[in-house]
Amino acid sequence: MRRGNLKQRLRLRLIRRADNVKQNLTILLLGIGLFMIGFIALAIAQFLLAQSLPREILALVGLVIAICGAITAAFGYISLSILRIFRFLLTDSQPDLKSDQSHD
């Protein structure tokens, strides 16, 4: 019984995440922005700085920022696209979940 309850709570949480389009788009754009900042830091380290320790540190920081941005953008993209499809399929197959949704 507890397992079914956990499964139901997870479904409802995913549906709520899919319905929050503004927040998902904000997360996607934030991720893209972070990725671009990291990419620019990598480009500056590669092309504008001479071989030195600060160049390597800047490249490392840029790489970490770019990875964080890519993960954040991927989360936003998944929330915008795949979870919307999941929500559509889930609410069509189970009409009792339609009454649990809250539309903003």
ABEGO torsion letter per residue (X at the ends): XAAAAAAAAAAAAAAAAAABAAAAAAAAAAAAAAAAAAAAAAAAAAAABBBBAAAAAAAAAAAAAAAAAAAAAAAAAAAAAAAAAAAAAAAAABAAAAAABBBX
